[in-house]
Amino acid sequence: MLNDVVSKQIPYFLNSGITLNTYIEPDLPLIDASPEYLEQVFLHILNNANDFTSSGGQVDIYAFDEEDNLHKIISDTGLELMIIQLRTSL
């Protein structure tokens, strides 16, 4: 499912000049959750990463299974976290 969400977002990242890297292990275990809800969550995170990452930046997506724990990590070179940290420190 994550691959499908990422595939739909590739044109938006390309248009923004942002590199989208994916490191998704094959055959990840299924989780007991609403696919529609998870898709919305991932779309929101990716849209946010696209909105707050400057052209020339990058977004990395990792999904892997480790010791029976499924990990999905999305990181970006955007400014949003710095803005939030600045607002909370004022």
Backbone as CSV, one residue per row, in Angstrom:
resi,resn,N_x,N_y,N_z,CA_x,CA_y,CA_z,C_x,C_y,C_z
1,MET,0.811,-1.188,0.000,0.000,0.000,0.000,0.861,1.262,0.000
2,LEU,1.936,1.255,0.770,2.809,2.428,0.824,3.419,2.707,-0.546
3,ASN,3.794,1.637,-1.258,4.325,1.826,-2.617,3.318,2.514,-3.524
4,ASP,2.039,2.166,-3.400,0.995,2.792,-4.217,0.865,4.278,-3.897
5,VAL,0.897,4.616,-2.622,0.794,6.016,-2.200,1.985,6.803,-2.738
6,VAL,3.174,6.239,-2.588,4.385,6.912,-3.059,4.325,7.108,-4.572
7,SER,3.904,6.085,-5.296,3.825,6.181,-6.761,2.915,7.318,-7.208
8,LYS,1.819,7.507,-6.497,0.888,8.592,-6.843,1.508,9.967,-6.593
9,GLN,2.461,10.050,-5.669,3.047,11.332,-5.290,4.283,11.712,-6.103
10,ILE,4.869,10.774,-6.826,6.105,11.036,-7.574,5.991,12.264,-8.477
11,PRO,4.925,12.426,-9.266,4.853,13.615,-10.136,4.904,14.936,-9.368
12,TYR,4.306,14.990,-8.193,4.299,16.214,-7.394,5.704,16.560,-6.894
13,PHE,6.440,15.533,-6.486,7.806,15.758,-6.026,8.703,16.169,-7.193
14,LEU,8.548,15.514,-8.320,9.340,15.880,-9.502,9.059,17.321,-9.908
15,ASN,7.795,17.691,-9.907,7.399,19.051,-10.266,7.981,20.080,-9.299
16,SER,8.179,19.690,-8.046,8.718,20.591,-7.027,10.244,20.574,-6.990
17,GLY,10.872,19.711,-7.784,12.326,19.614,-7.785,12.881,18.927,-6.551
18,ILE,12.097,18.037,-5.969,12.484,17.329,-4.743,12.756,15.866,-5.078
19,THR,13.866,15.359,-4.582,14.213,13.954,-4.789,13.453,13.104,-3.776
20,LEU,12.800,12.071,-4.280,12.039,11.155,-3.428,12.733,9.796,-3.462
21,ASN,13.305,9.395,-2.339,14.013,8.115,-2.228,13.174,7.144,-1.418
22,THR,13.077,5.908,-1.906,12.319,4.902,-1.155,13.214,3.702,-0.853
23,TYR,13.094,3.229,0.365,13.799,2.044,0.829,12.758,1.167,1.521
24,ILE,11.973,0.477,0.722,10.861,-0.319,1.247,11.168,-1.792,1.026
25,GLU,11.294,-2.533,2.122,11.569,-3.963,2.027,10.392,-4.679,1.370
26,PRO,10.686,-5.673,0.559,9.588,-6.465,-0.028,8.966,-7.380,1.023
27,ASP,7.742,-7.762,0.771,7.036,-8.745,1.610,6.932,-8.341,3.077
28,LEU,6.625,-7.088,3.321,6.408,-6.645,4.701,5.119,-7.256,5.233
29,PRO,5.054,-7.515,6.527,3.830,-8.099,7.089,2.667,-7.104,7.026
30,LEU,1.476,-7.646,6.943,0.277,-6.820,6.966,0.006,-6.365,8.393
31,ILE,-0.607,-5.201,8.497,-1.007,-4.729,9.826,-2.525,-4.619,9.865
32,ASP,-3.065,-4.752,11.038,-4.506,-4.712,11.227,-4.946,-3.257,11.410
33,ALA,-5.237,-2.602,10.280,-5.655,-1.194,10.306,-6.439,-0.909,9.034
34,SER,-7.152,0.177,9.056,-7.937,0.584,7.900,-7.010,1.056,6.781
35,PRO,-7.033,0.400,5.622,-6.184,0.832,4.504,-6.480,2.266,4.071
36,GLU,-7.744,2.650,4.115,-8.111,4.007,3.722,-7.526,5.041,4.680
37,TYR,-7.570,4.735,5.957,-7.023,5.641,6.963,-5.506,5.747,6.822
38,LEU,-4.844,4.613,6.677,-3.388,4.628,6.515,-2.980,5.392,5.260
39,GLU,-3.725,5.209,4.187,-3.423,5.950,2.961,-3.534,7.450,3.199
40,GLN,-4.561,7.875,3.895,-4.740,9.294,4.206,-3.585,9.822,5.068
41,VAL,-3.164,9.030,6.033,-2.060,9.436,6.906,-0.793,9.619,6.084
42,PHE,-0.459,8.633,5.254,0.760,8.725,4.448,0.671,9.851,3.425
43,LEU,-0.493,10.038,2.817,-0.663,11.149,1.876,-0.447,12.488,2.567
44,HIS,-0.995,12.628,3.755,-0.834,13.877,4.511,0.645,14.137,4.830
45,ILE,1.336,13.118,5.288,2.751,13.272,5.623,3.562,13.626,4.379
46,LEU,3.304,12.940,3.274,4.054,13.222,2.046,3.719,14.603,1.483
47,ASN,2.450,14.986,1.537,2.082,16.339,1.088,2.774,17.395,1.942
48,ASN,2.822,17.153,3.230,3.490,18.072,4.146,4.987,18.159,3.823
49,ALA,5.606,17.025,3.581,7.030,17.003,3.229,7.266,17.765,1.930
50,ASN,6.375,17.596,0.961,6.499,18.295,-0.315,6.321,19.800,-0.129
51,ASP,5.370,20.194,0.688,5.088,21.616,0.903,6.225,22.344,1.610
52,PHE,6.918,21.671,2.524,7.908,22.338,3.360,9.351,22.000,3.006
53,THR,9.549,21.302,1.888,10.899,21.004,1.421,11.166,21.839,0.184
54,SER,12.280,22.537,0.196,12.628,23.403,-0.924,13.095,22.590,-2.123
55,SER,12.988,23.201,-3.290,13.515,22.588,-4.503,14.983,22.249,-4.281
56,GLY,15.382,21.067,-4.698,16.742,20.597,-4.462,16.860,19.766,-3.208
57,GLY,15.800,19.729,-2.387,15.803,18.933,-1.160,15.449,17.489,-1.450
58,GLN,15.313,16.727,-0.384,14.962,15.322,-0.578,14.064,14.807,0.541
59,VAL,13.306,13.786,0.186,12.441,13.077,1.123,12.824,11.605,1.038
60,ASP,13.061,10.991,2.185,13.430,9.581,2.259,12.334,8.804,2.971
61,ILE,11.961,7.677,2.386,10.924,6.821,2.964,11.521,5.441,3.210
62,TYR,11.437,4.999,4.450,11.949,3.691,4.832,10.794,2.862,5.396
63,ALA,10.751,1.610,5.020,9.789,0.677,5.609,10.495,-0.666,5.745
64,PHE,10.533,-1.164,6.975,11.242,-2.415,7.208,10.679,-3.108,8.443
65,ASP,10.930,-4.396,8.502,10.504,-5.232,9.620,11.745,-5.570,10.438
66,GLU,11.669,-5.323,11.744,12.804,-5.599,12.614,12.286,-6.197,13.911
67,GLU,12.672,-7.419,14.171,12.269,-8.110,15.385,10.755,-8.057,15.597
68,ASP,10.024,-8.387,14.551,8.560,-8.420,14.568,7.917,-7.054,14.807
69,ASN,8.643,-5.993,14.533,8.096,-4.638,14.593,8.211,-4.012,13.212
70,LEU,7.116,-3.486,12.722,7.099,-2.841,11.417,7.428,-1.363,11.600
71,HIS,8.438,-0.908,10.903,8.873,0.486,10.990,8.621,1.184,9.656
72,LYS,8.028,2.355,9.722,7.861,3.208,8.546,8.353,4.587,8.948
73,ILE,9.391,5.043,8.267,10.030,6.306,8.604,10.027,7.194,7.376
74,ILE,9.575,8.410,7.534,9.603,9.394,6.460,10.364,10.598,6.983
75,SER,11.464,10.929,6.313,12.252,12.083,6.730,12.424,13.019,5.541
76,ASP,12.591,14.300,5.839,12.780,15.274,4.773,13.766,16.342,5.199
77,THR,14.180,17.137,4.233,15.117,18.223,4.508,14.383,19.553,4.607
78,GLY,13.093,19.489,4.880,12.271,20.691,4.961,12.461,21.468,6.244
79,LEU,11.764,22.589,6.325,11.918,23.517,7.436,10.865,23.383,8.519
80,GLU,9.854,22.602,8.312,8.720,22.606,9.229,9.126,22.336,10.669
81,LEU,9.956,21.336,10.910,10.329,21.033,12.294,11.071,22.186,12.928
82,MET,11.933,22.852,12.166,12.634,23.996,12.717,11.667,25.122,13.049
83,ILE,10.655,25.308,12.215,9.656,26.343,12.471,8.869,26.008,13.734
84,ILE,8.452,24.762,13.872,7.700,24.343,15.060,8.566,24.495,16.301
85,GLN,9.831,24.078,16.229,10.727,24.197,17.376,10.935,25.673,17.741
86,LEU,11.058,26.537,16.746,11.241,27.951,17.004,10.004,28.522,17.680
87,ARG,8.823,28.159,17.196,7.588,28.672,17.798,7.445,28.224,19.248
88,THR,7.813,26.985,19.540,7.642,26.486,20.902,8.696,27.028,21.846
89,SER,9.824,27.516,21.312,10.852,28.042,22.197,10.675,29.545,22.461
90,LEU,9.748,30.191,21.773,9.531,31.638,21.980,8.691,31.906,23.217
